[in-house]
Amino acid sequence: MDIVHVTSWLSRLGGGIPPVIWALARETSRRGQNVSVVGLKDEWVEADCKKDNFTFVSGEIVGPRSFGFSPELKKQLRAFARSGGIVHSHGLWMYPGWAARKAAVENNCRLLLSPHGMLEPWALDRSSLKKKAAGHFFEYKNLKQAGCLHALCAPEAENFRRFGLKNPIAIIPNGVDLGELLTPDNAIMEKFPEIKGRRRILFLSRLHPKKGLGNLLQAWQKMAPHFKDWQLLIAGSGDSAYESELKAFSKDLIPNKSVVFLGQISGENKKQILAAADAFILPSFSEGFSVAILEAAGAGLPVLLTPQCNFPELARANAAIEITTDTDGIEKGLRQILELPDEQRKVMGQNGHELIKKSYTWPSIAGQMCRVYDWMMGKCPMPETVRTV
């Protein structure tokens, strides 16, 4: 079977979506499928996109970057979207989604569309005029004509229905590769000596208002004087103006290293910073299904997360504490996890690791996705992951 993954950003500009695509492409390719990945070219593609056992290509953008118009991408899609295959489109509101649908129609392929949280209510309210315009011209048609939609969790599937979509929905979460998470923690101390000598709670995600960083920093500002043996590590990058705003707010916390901005963390550095942390927090207003949380739990960290992260199973496994998105709720959760004895935090982390190992590794997730691909091609009965109502 030919499977073409289509997205906008292939690099760190795409946040958590590109790592998901790479993992799916790698695992489905190992299962004997002919896999390719097509997206847009940017300044980070060469550094972030490593060759694997599948083909990936990137097309130059013509015109506004926010739309991602790329005749080169469309041409490449024609070459890879072969008759009788699957076009798996990731993300919404940009030109590559339109090109994915056109390629599927023109080449008699089945179209699977993964919004990756972009139909969540919080996300829809942001830049709503742009999204309504994109919806009118192409995205609503993309959504309605997809042979199947992919939701990362049941709440996301319910939001598809509220949006008015009647397509079959495959509910399959993201996954992790546990083998890539386990690493000694000492090497990271040489790269970031300012994190030596304290316990560490880690935020690792894109720096974006929806991640709740403003409220997190307000909560931490209240707590820092009472937990001087702890520091808040903020790993990730985002809009430079927003990042500067966060650092300006934290100016009283940075000199004594109560807050440390680590910048973009990836590859070996990410594994090492997860190993060096004592807990993890993501106070997000909106998520599909966070890979960062999966990685943190898989690395054995106790987690603070909001209900909007859509992972109640982690709290039920006594591996996480759910918090509200407001400053008081974040402060309460932080106090709760920081005041726990070390052994209890370690037990929570081990509980999370066992849950991820059992149900959320990429070989298992890719197997579920391949059964959806086969069903769309008429090769097997409808999998239990697919809902039609």
N, C-alpha and C positions, 0 to 999 in steps of 0.2 A: 504494500500500500504506500502511496505517496502522501506525505503529510507536510504541509507548508504552514509554519507559524508566521503570522504577520503582525507587526506592532509598529508603534511610532519610534520611541527611543530604545535603542539597544544597549545603551550605556547607563551610567549612574543617573542620568537625567530622567530615566524612567522609574526611579525609586525601586520598589520591590518587585516590579513586574519582570524586568529582564532576567534576574536570577531564576524566577519560576520558569520562564521560557527555556532557559539553558538547561535546567534540570529535566524538564519534560522532554526536550529534544534529545538529550543524552540518553535518558532511560528508554525512550521509545525506539531510538536507533539501536540500542543494544538488543532490543527484542526483534530485530530484523526488518524494521520499517525503513523506508527511504525518506529521510527527514531533512528539511531545509528551514532556515530562519531568514526572514526578510524584514528590514526596517530602514530607518533613516540614518543618514550619516551626520555625525557631529564631532566635536573636538575630542571627545573621550572614547570614541568607538575603538580606536586602535589599542588604547591602554586597557580597556575594560573587557573587550570581547576576545576571549582566547579560543583558538581552534580546538575542536573536539572531533568526535566521530560523526559529524554531520556538517553540512554546508551552511554558511551564513554569508549574506551579502547586504550592503547598505547603499541606499540611493541618495544622491545629492538633493538638497532642498532648493526649490526655486520660489522666491517670494517670502512672505512672512513665515517666520519659524513656527509661530503658534499654530498655523494650519498644517504645515508639513507637506505642501504640494511637491510631488517628486515624480516627474515623468520617468526618471530612471528606475525608481521603485516599481512603477507600473509595468515597465518593460521586463524587469527581472521576474515579476510575478507571472507573467505570461510564460516564461521559460520553465518555472518550477511547478506551477499549478497544472498538473497533467490530468487528463480525463479519468474520471472514476476515483479521484483521490479526495483528500480532506484539506480544506483551507480552514485553519484555526486562527481566528482573528482575536487579538488581545487589546483591550482598552477601547475608549470611545472618543468622539468629538473631533477627530483629526482625519486628514486625507487618507492615510493608510487603511482605515476601516472601509472607506468607500471603495478603494482599489481592491481590497480583499473580496468584497461582495461581487464586484464586476468580474474579477478573475474566476471566482467560483461559478458564476452564471455562464460565462463564455467558455469555460472548459469542462462543464458538466461535473463539477465537484460539489461535495457536500460542505456546507458552511456551518462551523461551530463558532459561537461568539462568547468570549469571556470578558465581561465588563470590569472585573477586578475592583469592585467596590464603587465604581463610578456612577451607579444608579442609586446609591445610598442617599437618603434625604439631605444630610448635611452637605454632601458633595454636590448635589443638584442645585442647592441654594447658592453656591459660589459660582461667580461668572455666569449667572443664569441666562442673561441675554445672549451671550455667545453660544451657550449650549442649546438654547431654543432655536437659534438661527441654524446651527449645525444640524439639529434634529429635523428641522423643516426641510432642509436641502438634501440631506442624505442619511442621517443616523437613525431616524425612526424607521426608515425603510430597511436599513441594515438589520436592525433588531427584529423587525417583524418577519423578514424573509429568512432568517437563520433557521436551519434545520433543527438546531438544538442550541439552547443557552447553557452556559456553565456558571453555576453559583458556587461560591466557596463555603457556604454554610446555609442552613435552613432560613435564618432571618433574611439573608440576601435574596434567596428564592422568593420569599414572601414579598419583598420589595419589588421584584420583577412583576409579580401579579398585580400589586397595587399600581404599578406604572401602566398596566393595561396589556401586558404581554401574555400571549396564550400559548407560546411555543412549549415543547417539551423542555424540561430543565434537568440537567445533570448536576447533582450536588456532590462535589468532590473537593476536599480541602487542599491547601498547599501542603508541601512536605519538606523534609530536611534530609541531609546526608549525615548521619551521626558520626561516621568515620572522619568527616572533615572538621568536626567540632572539638575533638579531644586533643589537647595539646598542652605542654607545660606553660606555666604563666611567667617564668622568670625573664624571658627574652623581651617582653614588652616593657619591663622596667627600665631597660637601657634606652629604649626609644622615647619613653615618656617618664623621665626621672621624677617629675613632679607628682606622680601618683604613688610613690613609695611611702611606706610607713603608715598608711591608713586603710580602713575598710572602705569599700567602694560600692555605690549603687549606680548602675549604668543605664543611661538612655542611649539607644542605638537605633537611629532611624533617620529619615529625611527631616531636615529642619524646615517645618511648615506649620502654619497656624493650626491646622487641624490636628496636629499631634499633641496639643495641649501644653506646649513648652512654657508659654507665658504663665499659666497657672501653676505649673510645676516649680518654676523659679520663685514665684511669690511664696509658695508653701515652703520651699527650701530656705528662703531668706528668714522666715520665722523660726525654723528649726535649727539652722546651722549653729547658733550659739550654744545649743543644748546637746549637740552631737558632734563635738570637735574631733572625735576620732574617725568620723565618716567624711567622705567627699562624694559629690555628685559629678559623675563623668558624663559629658554630652558628646557623643560621637555621631558625626554625620555632617552633611553640607546641604545648602539650599540657597534661596535667593540672598544675595550679599547684603541687601538693605535690611532684610529681616534678621539675618545673622548678626549684623552690627547692632540692631535694636536689642537683641537678646544679651549681647555682651555688655552693652551700655547699662542695661538693667542690673546686670550681675557685677558691676564694677567694684562694689564693696566686698564681694565674695571671692573674686578672682585672686587678689593679692595674697591671701592666706591659703589659697588652693582649696577652698571649700567647694568651689565649682571649677572644673577644668574642661575647657573646650578642646577636644582632640582633633577636630576636623574630620574629613572623610576617612573612614576606616573600611578597609576591604581586604580580601585575601587572607594571608597569614596573620596580618595585624588584627583582623577581626576575630579570628580564632583565639588569638592570644589575649585580647582584651576581654573576651567572654570568660576565658579561663581565670583571668585575674580579678574579675568582679565577684562580689558577695551577694548581690541581688540585682534585679532588673525591673525597670518601670517603663510603661508606655501609657500615659494618661490621655489617650486619643479620643477625639470627638467622633471619629468615623474611620472604620477600617473595613476591608473586605474580610481577609483572614491573614493576619500579620505573619510574614516569614520571620521577622525579627523576634517575635514572641516564641515561635517554634524553635528557633535557634537557641534562644536563651534557656528555654525549658530543656531542650535537648542537651545543652551544655551543663545541666544540673543546677541552674539558678532558680531560687524562688522568685516569683513574678508578682508585680503589682500591675493590674490592668483594669480598664473600664469595661462595663457591659457592651459598649459600642465596639470593642475588639472582637466580639462574637466568638469567645472561646470559654463558655461556662464550664466545659468539661475539665479545664485545668483547675478551677477552684473546687469543683466537686471531688477531684483527686487529691485535695489538700496539697496542691502544688502552687497555688496562687491565692492572692487576696484581691477581690473585686473592690474598686473604689469609684466614687463619682468623679465627674470631670471638673467640679468646682474646686477652688483653692482649699476650702475647709476639708472636703472629702479626700483630696490628695494628701493633705497634712496628716489627717487621721490615719490613712493607710501607711504612710511613711513611718509614723511613730510606732504603729503596730509591728511592722516588719523589722525596724531597726532595734526595737526593744526586746525582740525574741532572743533567747540564748542561741549561740552559734550552732549548737547541735540541732535545734529545732529548724533553723534555716536550712541546714544540710539535709534533714529529712524531707522538707518540702521540695528541695531541689532534686533529690533522688526520686521522689514521687513523680515529678514532672518528667524526668529522664525516662522513667519506665513507661509512662503514658505515651511519650513520643515514639519510643522504641517499638511499642506494640502496634500503634495505629497510624503514625504520621511520617513514615520514611518514604523516600522517593520511589524505590522499586514498587512498593505497594500502591502508591498513588498513581504511578504511571500505568500499572496494570489495570486499575479502575478506568483510567482515561482511554486506554486501548480498547477495552470492552465497549465503551461508548462509541469510539471510532468504528469498530466492527459492526455495531448495531446500526449506525447511520448508513453504513454501506450495505445493509441487509444480510450480513454474514452470521448474525446470531440474534437470539431473542433480546428484548429490551432488558438492560441490566437493572438491578434493584436500586441503583443510584439515581435513576431517571424518574422524574415525576411528570405526569401529563395533566394533572389538575392542581 
